[in-house]
Each structure stands twice: as C-alpha cells, then as structure tokens.
C-alpha cells in the first residue's frame, strides 16, 4: 500500500561479491562502469556506471532493469515513448521490453542498476499476498518516489561490499516488495499482522544464541513459522528494527565486552561475526560514537552490561 511506511533498514554493512568485472573506458575519466553478481545471489546482477558519450542500442533483457539515477539525466525510448530520467528518479524496465539509453545532456549521467530475474519479484509478490502471483508489471518507466529511490540506492551500496546474508536478503526482499506495493499495476493488499510476541521472542533468543553465525532470513523464518516477508513486518513492528539490525546491535554489545577484556580488535571482529576489523569499526562507531580502539583504551573500568539484558 502507498500509505505504509518502509521499515527502517539502517546500519548498513557492505557485502563482498565473488564475480566482479570492471569496464574502464579510456576515453574519459568519468566514463566508467562496474558490473558484478553478489556472492550468494545467483538470480540478480548489478551495475554501477557513469556515462557521458556511451549509448545503448535498442535491446531487451530477460530480467527486470531497475535503477536509481544518481547524477545527470538519462534519456531512453521505452514502450513507444521518449522518457527522461533525472537525478533522484527510479527507472524500471520490464523483462523483454525493447529500450535504448543515452545521456540527455553533455554532462552525462550516473546510475546504479539491478537486473533481477523475474522470479525474484514474483516471489516478493507471493510473499506480500501469501498466495501464488504472476510476474509483476510496472506501467511507468520513470518513477518519482524519493523514499523508494533512497532504499534502492542503500540496497545497491549494501550489495557492493561485505555484509551478512541476513541483511542482504532482508533488504532485497523488503525493497522489491515496496516497489511492487507502490508502483506495480496490480495493487496488492498486505496481509494483516498481529503483535505475535512469542514469535518475536523466539527469533530474538535465536539471534542472541547465534551472534557470530551467518544466520539467514530463511533460517529465522522457519523458526518463526512465517514467510520471510511476514516475519520482517512482525519483527519490525515489535522491535522497531529489522532482524539484521538487531543482530548488529548484539554483535556490537558483545564486541564491547571483548574489548574491555583486552582482546585485539581484529580478533574481536571475527569472534562476533563481522567480516573484518573495518566492518566492526564502521558499525561500532555508528552505535557507540567512538571507534573500537578508542573505546578499548578508555572503557575497561566501566561495568559491561550482560547480553541477556531484556531491554535490548
């Protein structure tokens, strides 16, 4: 529904990817593109590009092409219309639709694109309704939706480096579900949800017991006996944050204990489930306000709260 707010998906770590192809154009320092497939996600490709003179000839994809314009304006012909996509807008091209693309001005354009297989969005639609659904169709090639654009960009950035499986699957499902709810031609109705405190308690307890493990959204959805999307809604409504953000808070709190105990920062990062020291540092500073090295040097005299603290 257009009126439903997007769940806060903050505290964004980055995801390491396993297939990476960089296309550097020698003609211009600002004309560049990077195309890759994130690790563990075989059904989606990503592109980050900045183009000035590059022109796409007319072509089709067997995937969706969904993206955010970060700078400049792209012009393209799509479904017999000439469209312009300025900075801040969302571009959506349905599978098998003929289109082209080029800069609308001499300054070119920069954008981030997703190429998900149709089944990815079909699954998201099924999660929304709780029943089988056709592949979603989007009637508008250019969409102005600032909130959705911000979340698509955040998802793309998260899939560009190292992050947890729980985060990247949660972000992708939630963000594509919002795209469908807000802009697909078939207006879907969300299933009603209740508070379900016992379910949320089980999931929280599981995350407490598996702080350093690479927990997946499917893992906790099975535990909760809910669909992944339904779980995200229930957990967010109860705790005010998605499961991956809750997991990150647990990891930071455990890291504080270990730093007070004198463990090296790199060892602490690995012990609590972060990808590396920089991954820990990024989230630690966001949560605590200072980097872990500074915290370790000054905070050992303070009492450390237990991870069983019911207020977390």
C-alpha positions in Angstrom: 0.0 0.0 0.0 1.3 3.5 -0.8 0.5 4.6 2.8 2.6 2.0 4.5 6.0 3.3 5.6 9.1 1.5 4.6 10.7 -0.4 7.5 13.8 1.3 8.7 16.7 -0.7 7.3 19.6 1.2 8.9 23.1 0.2 10.0 24.2 -0.9 6.5 27.3 -3.1 6.2 28.6 -3.9 2.8 28.6 -7.3 1.0 31.6 -9.0 -0.5 30.9 -10.2 -4.0 32.5 -13.2 -5.8 32.1 -12.2 -9.5 33.4 -8.8 -10.5 34.0 -7.3 -13.9 35.2 -3.8 -14.3 34.8 -2.0 -17.7 37.1 1.1 -17.8 36.6 3.4 -20.7 39.9 5.1 -21.7 38.1 7.9 -23.5 37.1 9.7 -20.3 38.0 9.6 -16.6 34.3 10.0 -15.7 33.1 7.3 -18.1 33.2 4.0 -16.3 31.1 1.0 -15.4 31.3 -1.9 -13.0 29.2 -5.0 -13.4 29.0 -7.9 -11.0 27.0 -10.6 -9.3 26.9 -10.5 -5.5 28.1 -13.6 -3.6 25.3 -16.0 -2.8 22.8 -14.3 -5.1 22.8 -16.0 -8.4 19.5 -14.5 -9.6 20.5 -10.8 -9.7 23.3 -8.8 -11.4 24.3 -5.2 -10.5 25.7 -2.3 -12.5 27.2 0.9 -11.2 28.1 3.3 -14.1 28.9 6.9 -15.1 28.4 7.6 -18.8 28.9 10.6 -21.0 29.2 9.5 -24.6 28.2 5.9 -24.2 24.9 5.0 -26.0 22.9 1.8 -25.6 21.5 0.5 -28.8 18.0 -0.9 -28.7 17.9 -4.1 -26.8 15.9 -6.3 -24.4 16.7 -8.1 -21.1 15.3 -11.4 -19.9 15.5 -9.7 -16.4 14.0 -6.6 -15.0 16.2 -3.5 -15.2 15.6 -1.4 -12.0 17.8 1.5 -11.0 18.3 4.9 -9.5 19.8 7.9 -11.3 22.4 9.5 -9.0 23.6 12.3 -11.3 22.6 13.9 -14.6 19.7 12.7 -16.8 19.3 9.6 -18.9 17.1 9.6 -22.0 15.6 6.5 -23.5 12.8 5.2 -25.7 10.6 2.7 -23.9 7.2 1.3 -24.8 6.8 3.8 -27.7 7.6 6.8 -25.5 10.6 9.1 -25.2 11.4 9.3 -21.5 13.9 11.3 -19.4 15.1 10.1 -16.0 16.6 12.9 -13.9 18.7 12.5 -10.8 16.7 11.1 -7.9 14.3 9.2 -10.1 13.8 5.4 -10.3 14.0 3.6 -13.7 12.0 0.4 -14.2 12.1 -1.7 -17.4 10.0 -4.8 -17.5 11.5 -8.1 -18.9 11.6 -8.4 -22.7 10.7 -4.7 -23.3 12.7 -3.0 -26.1 14.6 0.1 -25.0 17.8 2.1 -25.5 19.6 4.7 -23.5 21.9 7.7 -23.7 22.8 10.9 -21.9 20.2 13.7 -22.1 22.9 16.4 -21.7 26.6 16.9 -22.3 27.3 16.2 -18.7 26.1 12.6 -19.0 24.5 10.6 -16.2 25.5 8.2 -13.3 23.3 5.4 -12.0 23.0 2.2 -10.1 21.1 -0.7 -11.7 19.7 -4.0 -10.5 19.0 -6.8 -13.0 16.8 -9.3 -11.0 15.4 -12.4 -12.7 11.5 -12.2 -13.0 11.2 -14.9 -10.3 12.8 -12.6 -7.7 9.9 -10.1 -7.9 7.4 -12.8 -8.4 8.5 -14.3 -5.1 8.3 -10.9 -3.5 4.7 -10.6 -4.7 3.9 -14.0 -3.4 5.3 -13.0 0.0 3.1 -9.9 0.1 -0.2 -11.8 -0.6 0.6 -15.2 0.8 -0.5 -16.9 -2.4 0.8 -17.5 -5.9 1.1 -14.4 -8.1 2.0 -13.5 -11.7 5.2 -11.7 -12.5 4.6 -8.1 -11.5 4.3 -5.5 -14.3 5.3 -1.8 -13.9 3.5 0.5 -16.3 5.8 3.5 -15.7 9.3 3.5 -17.0 10.3 6.5 -14.8 9.1 6.8 -11.3 9.5 9.8 -8.9 9.5 8.3 -5.4 12.2 9.7 -3.1 11.7 7.2 -0.3 11.9 4.2 -2.7 14.9 5.7 -4.5 16.8 6.1 -1.3 16.1 2.5 -0.3 17.1 1.1 -3.7 20.4 3.1 -3.5 21.0 1.8 0.0 20.4 -1.8 -1.1 22.8 -1.4 -4.0 25.5 0.0 -1.8 25.0 -2.8 0.7 25.5 -5.4 -2.0 28.7 -3.7 -3.1 30.9 -4.9 -0.3 30.8 -7.1 2.9 27.6 -7.7 4.7 25.6 -10.5 6.4 23.4 -12.9 4.4 20.6 -11.9 6.8 20.9 -8.3 5.8 21.2 -8.6 2.1 18.3 -11.0 1.7 16.1 -8.9 4.1 16.9 -5.6 2.3 16.3 -7.1 -1.1 13.0 -8.7 -0.3 11.7 -5.7 1.6 12.8 -3.1 -1.0 11.4 -5.0 -4.0 8.2 -5.6 -2.1 7.9 -1.9 -1.6 8.5 -1.3 -5.3 5.6 -3.7 -6.1 3.2 -2.4 -3.5 3.8 1.2 -4.5 4.1 1.0 -8.3 3.0 -2.3 -9.9 -0.2 -2.2 -12.0 -1.8 -4.8 -9.8 -2.4 -3.1 -6.4 -1.8 -5.8 -3.8 -3.2 -5.9 -0.3 -0.9 -6.6 2.6 -1.9 -9.5 4.9 -3.0 -8.3 8.3 -0.4 -8.8 11.1 -0.7 -9.1 14.8 1.9 -8.4 17.5 2.9 -12.1 17.9 5.2 -11.6 20.9 6.0 -15.3 21.3 7.3 -15.5 17.7 9.4 -12.4 18.1 10.8 -13.7 21.4 11.9 -17.0 19.7 13.6 -15.1 17.0 15.4 -12.7 19.4 16.5 -15.6 21.5 17.9 -17.4 18.4 19.8 -14.3 17.4 21.2 -14.0 20.9 22.4 -17.6 20.8 23.9 -17.3 17.3 25.6 -13.8 17.4 28.6 -14.8 15.4 26.8 -17.2 13.0 25.9 -16.3 9.4 22.1 -16.6 10.1 19.9 -16.3 7.1 16.4 -14.9 6.7 15.1 -18.3 5.7 16.6 -19.7 9.0 14.7 -17.4 11.2 11.5 -17.5 9.1 11.4 -21.3 9.5 11.9 -20.9 13.2 9.1 -18.4 13.4 6.8 -20.5 11.1 6.2 -17.4 9.0 7.1 -16.3 5.5 10.2 -14.2 5.3 8.3 -11.0 4.4 5.7 -11.6 7.1 8.5 -12.1 9.6 10.1 -8.8 8.6 6.9 -7.0 9.2 6.1 -8.6 12.6 9.7 -8.3 13.9 9.9 -4.6 12.8 6.5 -3.8 14.2 7.5 -5.2 17.6 11.2 -4.2 17.9 11.3 -1.1 15.7 14.1 -2.6 13.6 14.7 -5.5 11.2 16.4 -8.7 12.3 19.7 -7.8 10.7 19.9 -4.5 12.6 19.0 -6.3 15.8 21.8 -8.8 15.1 24.3 -6.0 14.5 23.4 -4.4 17.9 24.0 -7.8 19.6 27.4 -8.0 17.9 28.4 -4.5 18.9 27.5 -5.2 22.5 29.5 -8.4 22.6 32.4 -6.6 21.0 32.3 -4.1 23.8 32.7 -6.9 26.3 35.6 -8.5 24.5 37.4 -5.1 24.0 37.1 -4.4 27.7 38.6 -7.9 28.3 41.7 -6.8 26.3 41.2 -8.8 23.1 42.7 -7.4 19.9 40.3 -5.6 17.6 40.7 -7.9 14.6 40.1 -10.9 16.8 37.0 -9.3 18.3 35.6 -8.6 14.8 36.0 -12.2 13.8 34.7 -13.5 17.1 31.4 -11.6 16.9 30.7 -12.3 13.3 31.8 -9.2 11.4 33.7 -9.7 8.1 36.8 -7.8 9.2 38.1 -5.1 11.5 36.9 -2.3 9.3 33.4 -3.8 9.2 33.4 -3.8 13.0 34.7 -0.3 13.2 32.0 1.1 10.9 29.2 -0.3 13.0 30.8 0.2 16.3 31.3 3.9 15.7 27.7 4.3 14.5 26.4 2.6 17.7 28.9 3.7 20.4 30.1 7.0 18.9 33.8 6.2 19.0 35.9 3.7 17.2 36.7 0.4 19.0 40.4 1.3 19.5 39.5 4.4 21.5 36.8 2.5 23.4 39.2 -0.2 24.4 41.8 2.3 25.6 39.3 4.1 27.9 36.4 1.9 28.8 37.8 -1.0 30.7 37.0 0.5 34.1 33.2 0.6 33.3 30.8 -2.2 34.0 29.8 -4.1 31.0 26.1 -4.9 30.6 25.2 -8.5 30.0 23.9 -9.8 26.7 20.9 -11.1 28.5 19.8 -7.6 29.2 16.0 -7.7 28.5 16.0 -4.1 27.4 18.0 -4.9 24.2 
